[in-house]
Amino acid sequence: MSSKLKSTEWDWEITNKASSWELNVLEIWSYRNLMARLVRRDFLLSYQQTLLGPLWTLLQPIVTVFIYVLVFGKLVGISTGTVPPFLFYLSGTILWSFFNDVFTGTSSTFTANADLFGKVYFPRLIVPLSIISAQFLRLLIQLGLLAVALLYFWLLKDVPLRINVWLWFFPVILFITAAISLATGLIFSVITAKYRDLANVSSLLVRMFMFVTPIIYPVATVSEKNRWLINCNPLTPVFEAFRYGLLGEGDFTVLQLAYSCMSAVLLLLVGVLLFNRQKETLMDFL
């Protein structure tokens, strides 16, 4: 009887063993339908009971860019070099929105899904992955807007099309941006689950982080004395490389991109480690 029990293979087994580095890709893949439903839910909830619905995906960056052109281009007079201000601000706004939306959504993973986590088991990483997938869909739509803007300035404004080989590095740029936003979001999701008031601090830090990221100004306009602060930001080479590949202007080096990539990998390892260590014990705080 005992030998028969030993040879039994169970479909599910619950134990008290958990690894901080555990990342069961096959288990996550088995819940792909749930992730697809969460992506659909997030996308629909974003535009539920709105007049224009998904059109806001295009209108938000357009309105933001017009404000940037008016304030920073006309009133403040920040130079964007030979790149038209609209294209300069639009490229930075789209990439920053992706980073900001992934971070904001991921950082509230536990507080926003406490009821769901308490009722049913599924890999907790499914929620952050669904958030980044939903934001990736928005990014694709907004990149289409950027492509239309490029064609408009090229065909109707006689602005030369300066797309070059660095645009092929866009997957690397996207990976670095996604990894940093996901990693920092995972870290803050643990912190804000324990200390709810720190959610306000995280939103403040993101706003401050925006000003040390070259979204509304090129790195070349920053004085040599203060440029080190901008270059410490791992997103700086990413934004500059994206603009260089798309618009032909950007100040970065391959070494700086390597620094960004290593920072992204390190932050992602820390984020997954902390998330896996705390994902079950945090339920006591929710």
RAQUIWO-V718498 format. One record per run of one state. SS is the DSSP state (H for helix, E for strand, - for the rest). FROM is the first residue (numbers start at 0). TO is the last residue. If there is no record, write none. Layout:
# RAQUIWO-V718498
SS,FROM,TO
SS,FROM,TO
This chain:
# RAQUIWO-V718498
-,0,0
H,1,5
-,6,23
H,24,29
-,30,30
H,31,45
-,46,51
H,52,74
-,75,83
H,84,106
-,107,107
H,108,111
-,112,112
H,113,118
-,119,123
H,124,154
-,155,163
H,164,193
-,194,196
H,197,210
-,211,217
H,218,220
-,221,225
H,226,231
-,232,234
H,235,246
-,247,252
H,253,277
-,278,279
H,280,283
-,284,285
